[in-house]
Each structure stands twice: as C-alpha cells, then as structure tokens.
C-alpha cells in the first residue's frame, strides 16, 4: 500500500489547523465581505468606477467580477488573501516593534531623544511629520534587526562565485568558483554578515 500524505499524523494536524483558521477567517471576514459585495452592487456592480473601491477588501471583491480573460477570485480566495494579510501584518508589525523596543532599551541616549521628541508633538495629525528621530530609529532598528531575515529566489541563470560556501551538490569550475546552476533555489540571508 502506498503511503499518502493524508495518512501522516503531522499532515492531518496541519489540515485540521488550516480548516479551523479558514473557519475563523470566514466568521471574522465574512460579514465584511458581504458588506463589500453589497456596497459594490449598490454602486453599480461589475464594471464600476475604480475610484469607488476604497479598501483592500473592496478591491478583492472587484476581482470576483473580473472581465473576461482575467482571473476571477472566488470567495474562498478572497478569504484566504484576507486571512494571510491579517496574519502577516500582525506578525511583522509586532516583531518590528519588539526589535525597536529592544534596540531603544539598549541605547539610552536614543531612547531619551525619542521620548523628548514625542513629548514635543501635540496634534496627532502632525506626529508622523514631526518625529524624525523616531523615524530614524525605526529605520536603523530595521537595518540592524530586520523583521524579515531573508528572501528566497530561484536563479534564472547560472551563477559562478568564489564566496559561495562549499556544497557537495554543487560543482566547482576550473577557477575554483562554485557554480550554482539555473533553477537553483537560493536564500539571501540578511542576518549574516
């Protein structure tokens, strides 16, 4: 008998978690999705003016009515995109703030300047424009401790490089450089210098 992924306990657990997550997303996003559909129908339905779409969900709903030849999104796809966006936004935002707090905590002078700068700002609408020191600290924190530690890519051409670490799966050319063939999956690691 051939062992299929659905027979493996970790696969079954992952499927159960996915079903629960999509069910929760449906309960949370479903009413907003229906409201966005109703709003779109009230404003003229498919082919409506693109200026009437104001939120990401509105734009996703517009894609459920895409013109012929374009990919139409299903309600399940809209829910999936909304769920992934929420999870990704919460995780990256919280991690960025955690790193910022850690870096400010390790640098008392910068922390004092940020606190002083924030105390000088009154009107909430002007805050972003009047907090250059905080903005600089956020950027520096993201440079030192990036929220995303790398990017994965597939090479679209062969690469030869002397600094590529030895890997028994790669071949070495006549000049001693490692050759990464076209189609190789590579990870660009931001955390390693």
TIRO-2110 file (N, C-alpha, C; in Angstrom, 1 decimal):
// TIRO-2110
0.8, -1.2, 0.0, N, 1, A
0.0, 0.0, 0.0, CA, 1, A
0.9, 1.2, 0.0, C, 1, A
0.5, 2.2, -0.8, N, 2, A
1.3, 3.4, -0.9, CA, 2, A
0.8, 4.4, 0.2, C, 2, A
1.8, 5.0, 0.9, N, 3, A
1.5, 5.9, 2.0, CA, 3, A
1.3, 7.3, 1.4, C, 3, A
0.1, 7.8, 1.6, N, 4, A
-0.2, 9.1, 1.1, CA, 4, A
-0.1, 10.1, 2.2, C, 4, A
0.2, 11.4, 1.9, N, 5, A
0.4, 12.4, 2.9, CA, 5, A
-0.8, 12.5, 3.9, C, 5, A
-2.0, 12.3, 3.5, N, 6, A
-3.1, 12.4, 4.4, CA, 6, A
-3.1, 11.3, 5.5, C, 6, A
-2.3, 10.2, 5.3, N, 7, A
-2.2, 9.2, 6.3, CA, 7, A
-1.2, 9.6, 7.4, C, 7, A
-0.4, 10.6, 7.2, N, 8, A
0.6, 11.0, 8.2, CA, 8, A
0.0, 11.9, 9.2, C, 8, A
0.3, 11.7, 10.5, N, 9, A
-0.3, 12.5, 11.6, CA, 9, A
0.0, 14.0, 11.5, C, 9, A
1.3, 14.4, 11.1, N, 10, A
1.5, 15.9, 11.0, CA, 10, A
0.7, 16.5, 9.9, C, 10, A
0.5, 15.8, 8.8, N, 11, A
-0.3, 16.3, 7.7, CA, 11, A
-1.8, 16.5, 8.2, C, 11, A
-2.3, 15.5, 8.9, N, 12, A
-3.7, 15.6, 9.4, CA, 12, A
-3.8, 16.8, 10.3, C, 12, A
-2.8, 17.0, 11.2, N, 13, A
-2.9, 18.0, 12.2, CA, 13, A
-2.9, 19.4, 11.4, C, 13, A
-2.0, 19.5, 10.4, N, 14, A
-1.9, 20.8, 9.7, CA, 14, A
-3.2, 21.0, 9.0, C, 14, A
-3.9, 20.0, 8.4, N, 15, A
-5.1, 20.2, 7.7, CA, 15, A
-6.2, 20.6, 8.7, C, 15, A
-6.2, 20.1, 9.9, N, 16, A
-7.2, 20.5, 10.9, CA, 16, A
-7.0, 21.9, 11.3, C, 16, A
-5.7, 22.3, 11.5, N, 17, A
-5.4, 23.7, 11.8, CA, 17, A
-5.8, 24.7, 10.7, C, 17, A
-5.6, 24.3, 9.5, N, 18, A
-6.0, 25.1, 8.3, CA, 18, A
-7.5, 25.3, 8.2, C, 18, A
-8.2, 24.2, 8.4, N, 19, A
-9.7, 24.2, 8.4, CA, 19, A
-10.2, 25.2, 9.5, C, 19, A
-9.6, 25.1, 10.7, N, 20, A
-10.0, 25.9, 11.8, CA, 20, A
-9.7, 27.4, 11.5, C, 20, A
-8.5, 27.7, 10.9, N, 21, A
-8.1, 29.0, 10.6, CA, 21, A
-9.1, 29.6, 9.6, C, 21, A
-9.4, 28.8, 8.5, N, 22, A
-10.2, 29.3, 7.5, CA, 22, A
-11.7, 29.5, 8.0, C, 22, A
-12.1, 28.7, 8.9, N, 23, A
-13.4, 28.8, 9.5, CA, 23, A
-13.5, 30.1, 10.3, C, 23, A
-12.4, 30.4, 11.1, N, 24, A
-12.4, 31.6, 11.9, CA, 24, A
-12.3, 32.8, 11.0, C, 24, A
-11.5, 32.8, 9.9, N, 25, A
-11.4, 33.9, 8.9, CA, 25, A
-12.8, 34.1, 8.3, C, 25, A
-13.5, 33.0, 8.0, N, 26, A
-14.8, 33.2, 7.4, CA, 26, A
-15.8, 33.9, 8.4, C, 26, A
-15.7, 33.6, 9.6, N, 27, A
-16.6, 34.2, 10.6, CA, 27, A
-16.2, 35.7, 10.8, C, 27, A
-14.9, 36.0, 10.8, N, 28, A
-14.5, 37.4, 11.0, CA, 28, A
-14.6, 38.2, 9.8, C, 28, A
-14.2, 37.7, 8.6, N, 29, A
-14.1, 38.5, 7.4, CA, 29, A
-15.4, 38.4, 6.6, C, 29, A
-16.1, 37.3, 6.8, N, 30, A
-17.4, 37.0, 6.1, CA, 30, A
-18.3, 38.2, 6.1, C, 30, A
-18.7, 38.7, 7.2, N, 31, A
-19.7, 39.8, 7.2, CA, 31, A
-19.1, 41.1, 6.5, C, 31, A
-17.8, 41.3, 6.6, N, 32, A
-17.2, 42.5, 5.9, CA, 32, A
-17.2, 42.2, 4.4, C, 32, A
-17.0, 40.9, 4.0, N, 33, A
-17.0, 40.6, 2.6, CA, 33, A
-18.4, 40.8, 2.0, C, 33, A
-19.4, 40.3, 2.7, N, 34, A
-20.8, 40.5, 2.3, CA, 34, A
-21.2, 42.0, 2.2, C, 34, A
-20.7, 42.8, 3.2, N, 35, A
-21.0, 44.2, 3.1, CA, 35, A
-20.3, 44.9, 1.9, C, 35, A
-19.0, 44.4, 1.6, N, 36, A
-18.3, 45.0, 0.5, CA, 36, A
-19.0, 44.6, -0.8, C, 36, A
-19.6, 43.4, -0.9, N, 37, A
-20.3, 43.0, -2.1, CA, 37, A
-21.6, 43.8, -2.3, C, 37, A
-22.3, 44.0, -1.2, N, 38, A
-23.5, 44.8, -1.2, CA, 38, A
-23.2, 46.3, -1.6, C, 38, A
-22.1, 46.8, -1.1, N, 39, A
-21.7, 48.2, -1.4, CA, 39, A
-21.4, 48.3, -2.9, C, 39, A
-20.7, 47.3, -3.4, N, 40, A
-20.3, 47.2, -4.9, CA, 40, A
-21.6, 47.1, -5.7, C, 40, A
-22.5, 46.3, -5.3, N, 41, A
-23.8, 46.2, -6.1, CA, 41, A
-24.5, 47.5, -6.0, C, 41, A
-24.6, 48.1, -4.9, N, 42, A
-25.3, 49.4, -4.8, CA, 42, A
-24.7, 50.5, -5.6, C, 42, A
-23.3, 50.4, -5.8, N, 43, A
-22.6, 51.4, -6.6, CA, 43, A
-22.6, 51.1, -8.1, C, 43, A
-23.2, 50.1, -8.5, N, 44, A
-23.3, 49.8, -9.9, CA, 44, A
-22.7, 48.4, -10.3, C, 44, A
-22.3, 47.6, -9.4, N, 45, A
-21.8, 46.3, -9.7, CA, 45, A
-20.6, 46.2, -10.5, C, 45, A
-20.5, 45.2, -11.3, N, 46, A
-19.3, 45.0, -12.1, CA, 46, A
-19.1, 46.1, -13.1, C, 46, A
-17.8, 46.4, -13.4, N, 47, A
-17.5, 47.5, -14.3, CA, 47, A
-17.6, 48.8, -13.7, C, 47, A
-17.9, 48.9, -12.3, N, 48, A
-18.0, 50.1, -11.6, CA, 48, A
-16.7, 50.9, -11.6, C, 48, A
-16.8, 52.2, -11.3, N, 49, A
-15.7, 53.1, -11.3, CA, 49, A
-14.7, 52.7, -10.2, C, 49, A
-13.4, 52.6, -10.6, N, 50, A
-12.3, 52.1, -9.7, CA, 50, A
-12.1, 53.0, -8.5, C, 50, A
-12.6, 54.3, -8.7, N, 51, A
-12.4, 55.2, -7.5, CA, 51, A
-13.4, 54.9, -6.4, C, 51, A
-14.4, 54.1, -6.7, N, 52, A
-15.3, 53.7, -5.6, CA, 52, A
-14.8, 52.7, -4.7, C, 52, A
-13.7, 52.0, -5.1, N, 53, A
-13.1, 50.9, -4.2, CA, 53, A
-12.2, 51.6, -3.3, C, 53, A
-12.4, 51.5, -2.0, N, 54, A
-11.6, 52.3, -1.1, CA, 54, A
-10.7, 51.4, -0.2, C, 54, A
-11.1, 50.1, 0.0, N, 55, A
-10.3, 49.3, 0.9, CA, 55, A
-9.8, 48.1, 0.1, C, 55, A
-8.9, 47.4, 0.7, N, 56, A
-8.3, 46.2, 0.0, CA, 56, A
-9.4, 45.2, -0.2, C, 56, A
-10.3, 45.0, 0.7, N, 57, A
-11.4, 44.1, 0.6, CA, 57, A
-12.3, 44.5, -0.6, C, 57, A
-12.6, 45.8, -0.7, N, 58, A
-13.4, 46.3, -1.9, CA, 58, A
-12.7, 45.9, -3.2, C, 58, A
-11.4, 46.1, -3.2, N, 59, A
-10.7, 45.7, -4.5, CA, 59, A
-10.6, 44.2, -4.7, C, 59, A
-10.6, 43.4, -3.7, N, 60, A
-10.6, 42.0, -3.9, CA, 60, A
-12.0, 41.6, -4.4, C, 60, A
-13.1, 42.2, -3.8, N, 61, A
-14.4, 41.9, -4.3, CA, 61, A
-14.6, 42.3, -5.8, C, 61, A
-13.9, 43.4, -6.2, N, 62, A
-14.0, 43.8, -7.6, CA, 62, A
-13.3, 42.7, -8.4, C, 62, A
-12.3, 42.0, -7.9, N, 63, A
-11.7, 41.0, -8.7, CA, 63, A
-12.6, 39.7, -8.8, C, 63, A
-13.6, 39.6, -8.0, N, 64, A
-14.5, 38.5, -8.1, CA, 64, A
-15.4, 38.7, -9.3, C, 64, A
-15.4, 39.9, -9.9, N, 65, A
-16.2, 40.2, -11.1, CA, 65, A
-15.3, 40.7, -12.2, C, 65, A
-14.1, 40.1, -12.3, N, 66, A
-13.1, 40.5, -13.3, CA, 66, A
-13.7, 40.2, -14.7, C, 66, A
-13.2, 41.0, -15.6, N, 67, A
-13.6, 40.9, -17.0, CA, 67, A
-13.1, 39.6, -17.6, C, 67, A
-13.7, 39.2, -18.7, N, 68, A
-13.3, 38.0, -19.4, CA, 68, A
-11.8, 38.0, -19.7, C, 68, A
-11.2, 36.8, -19.5, N, 69, A
-9.8, 36.7, -19.7, CA, 69, A
-9.0, 37.0, -18.5, C, 69, A
-9.5, 37.7, -17.5, N, 70, A
-8.8, 38.0, -16.3, CA, 70, A
-9.2, 36.9, -15.3, C, 70, A
-8.3, 36.7, -14.3, N, 71, A
-8.6, 35.7, -13.3, CA, 71, A
-9.6, 36.2, -12.3, C, 71, A
-10.7, 35.5, -12.2, N, 72, A
-11.7, 35.9, -11.2, CA, 72, A
-11.4, 35.2, -9.9, C, 72, A
-11.5, 36.0, -8.8, N, 73, A
-11.3, 35.4, -7.5, CA, 73, A
-12.6, 34.8, -7.0, C, 73, A
-12.4, 33.7, -6.3, N, 74, A
-13.6, 33.1, -5.6, CA, 74, A
-13.7, 33.7, -4.2, C, 74, A
-14.8, 33.5, -3.6, N, 75, A
-15.0, 34.0, -2.2, CA, 75, A
-13.9, 33.3, -1.3, C, 75, A
-13.6, 32.0, -1.5, N, 76, A
-12.6, 31.3, -0.7, CA, 76, A
-11.2, 31.9, -0.9, C, 76, A
-10.9, 32.4, -2.2, N, 77, A
-9.7, 33.0, -2.4, CA, 77, A
-9.6, 34.4, -1.7, C, 77, A
-10.7, 35.1, -1.7, N, 78, A
-10.7, 36.4, -1.0, CA, 78, A
-10.5, 36.2, 0.5, C, 78, A
-11.2, 35.2, 1.0, N, 79, A
-11.0, 34.9, 2.5, CA, 79, A
-9.6, 34.5, 2.8, C, 79, A
-9.0, 33.7, 1.9, N, 80, A
-7.6, 33.3, 2.1, CA, 80, A
-6.6, 34.5, 2.1, C, 80, A
-6.8, 35.3, 1.1, N, 81, A
-6.0, 36.5, 1.0, CA, 81, A
-6.1, 37.4, 2.2, C, 81, A
-7.4, 37.6, 2.6, N, 82, A
-7.6, 38.4, 3.8, CA, 82, A
-7.0, 37.8, 5.1, C, 82, A
-7.1, 36.5, 5.2, N, 83, A
-6.5, 35.9, 6.4, CA, 83, A
-5.0, 36.0, 6.4, C, 83, A
-4.4, 35.7, 5.3, N, 84, A
-2.9, 35.7, 5.2, CA, 84, A
-2.4, 37.1, 5.4, C, 84, A
-3.2, 38.1, 4.9, N, 85, A
-2.8, 39.5, 5.1, CA, 85, A
-2.8, 39.9, 6.6, C, 85, A
-3.9, 39.5, 7.2, N, 86, A
-4.0, 39.8, 8.7, CA, 86, A
-2.9, 39.2, 9.5, C, 86, A
-2.7, 37.9, 9.2, N, 87, A
-1.6, 37.2, 10.0, CA, 87, A
-0.3, 37.8, 9.7, C, 87, A
0.0, 38.1, 8.5, N, 88, A
1.3, 38.6, 8.1, CA, 88, A
1.5, 40.0, 8.7, C, 88, A
0.5, 40.8, 8.6, N, 89, A
0.6, 42.2, 9.1, CA, 89, A
0.8, 42.2, 10.7, C, 89, A
0.0, 41.4, 11.4, N, 90, A
0.1, 41.4, 12.8, CA, 90, A
1.5, 40.9, 13.2, C, 90, A
2.0, 39.8, 12.6, N, 91, A
3.3, 39.2, 13.0, CA, 91, A
4.4, 40.2, 12.7, C, 91, A
4.5, 40.7, 11.5, N, 92, A
5.6, 41.6, 11.1, CA, 92, A
5.6, 42.9, 11.9, C, 92, A
4.4, 43.5, 12.1, N, 93, A
4.3, 44.7, 12.9, CA, 93, A
4.8, 44.5, 14.3, C, 93, A
4.3, 43.4, 15.0, N, 94, A
4.6, 43.2, 16.4, CA, 94, A
6.1, 42.9, 16.5, C, 94, A
6.7, 42.1, 15.6, N, 95, A
8.1, 41.8, 15.6, CA, 95, A
9.0, 43.1, 15.4, C, 95, A
8.6, 43.9, 14.5, N, 96, A
9.3, 45.2, 14.2, CA, 96, A
9.3, 46.1, 15.5, C, 96, A
8.1, 46.1, 16.2, N, 97, A
8.0, 46.9, 17.4, CA, 97, A
8.9, 46.3, 18.5, C, 97, A
8.9, 45.0, 18.6, N, 98, A
9.7, 44.3, 19.6, CA, 98, A
11.2, 44.6, 19.4, C, 98, A
11.6, 44.5, 18.2, N, 99, A
13.0, 44.8, 17.9, CA, 99, A
13.3, 46.3, 18.2, C, 99, A
12.4, 47.2, 17.9, N, 100, A
12.6, 48.6, 18.1, CA, 100, A
12.8, 48.9, 19.6, C, 100, A
11.9, 48.3, 20.4, N, 101, A
11.9, 48.5, 21.9, CA, 101, A
13.2, 47.9, 22.4, C, 101, A
13.6, 46.7, 21.9, N, 102, A
14.9, 46.1, 22.4, CA, 102, A
16.1, 47.0, 22.0, C, 102, A
16.1, 47.6, 20.8, N, 103, A
17.2, 48.4, 20.4, CA, 103, A
17.2, 49.7, 21.1, C, 103, A
16.0, 50.3, 21.4, N, 104, A
16.0, 51.6, 22.1, CA, 104, A
16.4, 51.3, 23.6, C, 104, A
16.0, 50.2, 24.1, N, 105, A
16.3, 49.8, 25.5, CA, 105, A
17.8, 49.7, 25.7, C, 105, A
18.5, 49.2, 24.6, N, 106, A
20.0, 49.0, 24.7, CA, 106, A
20.7, 50.3, 24.4, C, 106, A
20.0, 51.4, 24.0, N, 107, A
20.7, 52.6, 23.7, CA, 107, A
19.9, 53.7, 24.4, C, 107, A
20.3, 54.0, 25.6, N, 108, A
19.6, 55.0, 26.5, CA, 108, A
19.6, 56.4, 25.9, C, 108, A
20.7, 56.8, 25.2, N, 109, A
20.7, 58.2, 24.6, CA, 109, A
19.6, 58.3, 23.5, C, 109, A
19.5, 57.3, 22.6, N, 110, A
18.5, 57.3, 21.6, CA, 110, A
17.1, 57.3, 22.2, C, 110, A
16.9, 56.5, 23.2, N, 111, A
15.6, 56.4, 23.9, CA, 111, A
15.2, 57.7, 24.5, C, 111, A
16.1, 58.4, 25.1, N, 112, A
15.8, 59.7, 25.7, CA, 112, A
15.4, 60.7, 24.6, C, 112, A
16.1, 60.7, 23.5, N, 113, A
15.8, 61.6, 22.4, CA, 113, A
14.4, 61.3, 21.8, C, 113, A
14.1, 60.1, 21.7, N, 114, A
12.7, 59.7, 21.2, CA, 114, A
11.7, 60.2, 22.1, C, 114, A
11.9, 59.9, 23.4, N, 115, A
10.9, 60.3, 24.4, CA, 115, A
10.7, 61.8, 24.4, C, 115, A
11.8, 62.6, 24.4, N, 116, A
11.8, 64.0, 24.3, CA, 116, A
11.0, 64.5, 23.1, C, 116, A
11.3, 63.9, 21.9, N, 117, A
10.7, 64.3, 20.7, CA, 117, A
9.2, 64.0, 20.7, C, 117, A
8.8, 62.9, 21.3, N, 118, A
7.4, 62.6, 21.4, CA, 118, A
6.6, 63.5, 22.3, C, 118, A
7.3, 64.0, 23.3, N, 119, A
6.7, 64.9, 24.3, CA, 119, A
6.5, 66.3, 23.6, C, 119, A
7.2, 66.7, 22.6, N, 120, A
7.1, 68.0, 22.0, CA, 120, A
6.0, 68.0, 20.9, C, 120, A
5.5, 66.9, 20.5, N, 121, A
4.5, 66.8, 19.5, CA, 121, A
3.1, 66.9, 20.1, C, 121, A
2.2, 67.7, 19.7, N, 122, A
0.9, 67.8, 20.3, CA, 122, A
-0.2, 67.2, 19.4, C, 122, A
-0.4, 67.7, 18.3, N, 123, A
-1.5, 67.3, 17.4, CA, 123, A
-1.2, 65.9, 16.8, C, 123, A
-2.0, 65.0, 16.9, N, 124, A
-1.8, 63.6, 16.4, CA, 124, A
-1.6, 63.6, 14.9, C, 124, A
-2.2, 64.5, 14.1, N, 125, A
-2.1, 64.5, 12.7, CA, 125, A
-0.7, 65.0, 12.2, C, 125, A
0.0, 65.7, 13.1, N, 126, A
1.3, 66.2, 12.7, CA, 126, A
2.4, 65.3, 13.2, C, 126, A
2.0, 64.3, 14.0, N, 127, A
3.1, 63.4, 14.6, CA, 127, A
4.1, 62.8, 13.7, C, 127, A
3.6, 62.2, 12.6, N, 128, A
4.5, 61.5, 11.7, CA, 128, A
5.5, 62.4, 11.1, C, 128, A
5.0, 63.6, 10.8, N, 129, A
5.9, 64.6, 10.1, CA, 129, A
6.9, 65.2, 11.2, C, 129, A
6.6, 65.2, 12.4, N, 130, A
7.4, 65.9, 13.4, CA, 130, A
8.2, 64.9, 14.3, C, 130, A
8.4, 63.7, 13.9, N, 131, A
9.1, 62.7, 14.7, CA, 131, A
10.3, 62.2, 13.8, C, 131, A
11.2, 63.0, 13.3, N, 132, A
12.3, 62.5, 12.5, CA, 132, A
13.2, 61.6, 13.3, C, 132, A
13.4, 61.8, 14.6, N, 133, A
14.3, 61.0, 15.3, CA, 133, A
13.7, 59.6, 15.5, C, 133, A
12.4, 59.5, 15.8, N, 134, A
11.8, 58.2, 15.9, CA, 134, A
11.8, 57.5, 14.6, C, 134, A
11.5, 58.2, 13.5, N, 135, A
11.6, 57.6, 12.2, CA, 135, A
13.0, 57.0, 11.9, C, 135, A
14.0, 57.8, 12.2, N, 136, A
15.4, 57.3, 12.0, CA, 136, A
15.7, 56.1, 12.9, C, 136, A
15.2, 56.1, 14.1, N, 137, A
15.4, 54.9, 15.0, CA, 137, A
14.7, 53.7, 14.5, C, 137, A
13.5, 53.8, 13.9, N, 138, A
12.8, 52.7, 13.4, CA, 138, A
13.6, 52.1, 12.2, C, 138, A
14.0, 53.0, 11.3, N, 139, A
14.8, 52.6, 10.1, CA, 139, A
16.1, 51.9, 10.5, C, 139, A
16.8, 52.4, 11.5, N, 140, A
18.0, 51.8, 12.0, CA, 140, A
17.8, 50.5, 12.6, C, 140, A
16.7, 50.4, 13.4, N, 141, A
16.3, 49.2, 14.1, CA, 141, A
16.0, 48.1, 13.0, C, 141, A
15.3, 48.5, 11.9, N, 142, A
15.0, 47.5, 10.9, CA, 142, A
16.3, 47.1, 10.1, C, 142, A
17.3, 48.0, 10.0, N, 143, A
18.5, 47.7, 9.4, CA, 143, A
19.3, 46.7, 10.2, C, 143, A
19.4, 47.0, 11.5, N, 144, A
20.2, 46.1, 12.4, CA, 144, A
19.5, 44.8, 12.7, C, 144, A
18.2, 44.8, 12.9, N, 145, A
17.5, 43.6, 13.2, CA, 145, A
16.2, 43.5, 12.3, C, 145, A
16.4, 43.1, 11.1, N, 146, A
15.3, 43.1, 10.1, CA, 146, A
14.2, 42.1, 10.5, C, 146, A
13.0, 42.5, 10.3, N, 147, A
11.8, 41.6, 10.7, CA, 147, A
11.8, 40.4, 9.8, C, 147, A
12.1, 40.6, 8.5, N, 148, A
12.2, 39.5, 7.5, CA, 148, A
13.7, 39.3, 7.4, C, 148, A
14.2, 38.0, 7.7, N, 149, A
15.6, 37.8, 7.7, CA, 149, A
16.2, 37.3, 6.4, C, 149, A
15.4, 37.2, 5.3, N, 150, A
15.9, 36.8, 4.0, CA, 150, A
14.8, 36.8, 3.0, C, 150, A
15.3, 36.5, 1.8, N, 151, A
14.4, 36.3, 0.7, CA, 151, A
14.8, 35.1, -0.1, C, 151, A
13.8, 34.3, -0.5, N, 152, A
14.1, 33.1, -1.4, CA, 152, A
13.9, 33.5, -2.8, C, 152, A
14.8, 33.0, -3.6, N, 153, A
14.7, 33.3, -5.1, CA, 153, A
15.1, 32.0, -5.8, C, 153, A
14.7, 31.9, -7.1, N, 154, A
15.1, 30.9, -8.0, CA, 154, A
15.9, 31.5, -9.1, C, 154, A
17.2, 31.0, -9.2, N, 155, A
18.1, 31.6, -10.2, CA, 155, A
17.6, 31.4, -11.6, C, 155, A
17.6, 32.6, -12.4, N, 156, A
17.1, 32.5, -13.8, CA, 156, A
18.3, 32.3, -14.7, C, 156, A
19.5, 32.3, -14.2, N, 157, A
20.7, 32.0, -15.0, CA, 157, A
21.8, 31.4, -14.0, C, 157, A
22.8, 30.7, -14.6, N, 158, A
23.8, 30.1, -13.9, CA, 158, A
24.7, 31.2, -13.2, C, 158, A
25.1, 31.0, -12.0, N, 159, A
26.0, 31.9, -11.3, CA, 159, A
27.3, 31.2, -10.9, C, 159, A
28.4, 31.9, -11.1, N, 160, A
29.7, 31.4, -10.6, CA, 160, A
30.2, 32.4, -9.6, C, 160, A
30.6, 31.9, -8.4, N, 161, A
31.0, 32.9, -7.4, CA, 161, A
32.0, 32.2, -6.4, C, 161, A
33.1, 32.9, -6.1, N, 162, A
34.1, 32.2, -5.2, CA, 162, A
33.7, 32.2, -3.8, C, 162, A
32.7, 33.1, -3.4, N, 163, A
32.3, 33.1, -2.0, CA, 163, A
31.2, 32.2, -1.6, C, 163, A
30.6, 31.5, -2.6, N, 164, A
29.6, 30.6, -2.2, CA, 164, A
30.2, 29.4, -1.4, C, 164, A
29.6, 29.1, -0.3, N, 165, A
30.1, 28.1, 0.6, CA, 165, A
30.1, 26.7, -0.2, C, 165, A
31.1, 25.9, 0.1, N, 166, A
31.2, 24.6, -0.5, CA, 166, A
29.9, 23.8, -0.2, C, 166, A
29.4, 23.2, -1.2, N, 167, A
28.3, 22.3, -1.1, CA, 167, A
28.5, 21.1, -2.0, C, 167, A
28.5, 19.9, -1.5, N, 168, A
28.8, 18.7, -2.3, CA, 168, A
27.8, 18.5, -3.5, C, 168, A
26.7, 19.2, -3.4, N, 169, A
25.7, 19.1, -4.5, CA, 169, A
26.1, 20.0, -5.7, C, 169, A
27.0, 21.0, -5.4, N, 170, A
27.4, 21.9, -6.5, CA, 170, A
28.7, 21.5, -7.1, C, 170, A
29.0, 21.9, -8.3, N, 171, A
30.2, 21.6, -8.9, CA, 171, A
31.2, 22.8, -8.9, C, 171, A
32.4, 22.6, -8.9, N, 172, A
33.4, 23.7, -8.9, CA, 172, A
34.0, 23.8, -10.3, C, 172, A
34.1, 25.0, -10.8, N, 173, A
34.7, 25.2, -12.1, CA, 173, A
36.2, 25.2, -12.1, C, 173, A
36.9, 25.4, -13.2, N, 174, A
38.3, 25.3, -13.3, CA, 174, A
39.0, 26.4, -12.5, C, 174, A
38.3, 27.5, -12.2, N, 175, A
39.0, 28.6, -11.4, CA, 175, A
38.7, 28.5, -9.9, C, 175, A
38.1, 27.4, -9.5, N, 176, A
37.8, 27.2, -8.1, CA, 176, A
36.5, 27.9, -7.6, C, 176, A
35.7, 28.4, -8.5, N, 177, A
34.5, 29.0, -8.1, CA, 177, A
33.3, 28.0, -8.1, C, 177, A
32.4, 28.2, -7.1, N, 178, A
31.3, 27.3, -7.1, CA, 178, A
30.3, 27.7, -8.1, C, 178, A
29.7, 26.7, -8.8, N, 179, A
28.7, 27.0, -9.8, CA, 179, A
27.3, 26.7, -9.3, C, 179, A
26.5, 27.7, -9.3, N, 180, A
25.0, 27.5, -9.0, CA, 180, A
24.3, 27.5, -10.3, C, 180, A
23.7, 26.3, -10.6, N, 181, A
23.0, 26.2, -11.9, CA, 181, A
21.7, 26.9, -12.0, C, 181, A
21.3, 27.3, -13.2, N, 182, A
20.0, 27.9, -13.4, CA, 182, A
18.9, 27.0, -12.8, C, 182, A
17.9, 27.7, -12.1, N, 183, A
16.8, 26.9, -11.5, CA, 183, A
17.1, 26.6, -10.0, C, 183, A
18.3, 26.9, -9.5, N, 184, A
18.6, 26.6, -8.1, CA, 184, A
17.8, 27.6, -7.2, C, 184, A
17.3, 27.0, -6.1, N, 185, A
16.6, 27.8, -5.1, CA, 185, A
17.7, 28.4, -4.1, C, 185, A
17.7, 29.7, -3.9, N, 186, A
18.7, 30.3, -3.0, CA, 186, A
18.0, 31.1, -2.0, C, 186, A
18.6, 31.2, -0.8, N, 187, A
18.1, 32.1, 0.3, CA, 187, A
19.1, 33.2, 0.5, C, 187, A
18.7, 34.4, 0.4, N, 188, A
19.5, 35.6, 0.7, CA, 188, A
19.3, 35.9, 2.1, C, 188, A
20.3, 35.6, 3.0, N, 189, A
20.2, 35.8, 4.4, CA, 189, A
20.6, 37.2, 4.8, C, 189, A
19.7, 38.0, 5.3, N, 190, A
20.1, 39.4, 5.7, CA, 190, A
20.8, 39.4, 7.1, C, 190, A
20.6, 38.4, 7.9, N, 191, A
21.1, 38.4, 9.2, CA, 191, A
22.6, 38.1, 9.3, C, 191, A
23.1, 37.4, 8.3, N, 192, A
24.5, 37.0, 8.3, CA, 192, A
25.4, 38.0, 7.5, C, 192, A
26.4, 38.5, 8.2, N, 193, A
27.3, 39.5, 7.5, CA, 193, A
28.6, 38.9, 7.3, C, 193, A
END
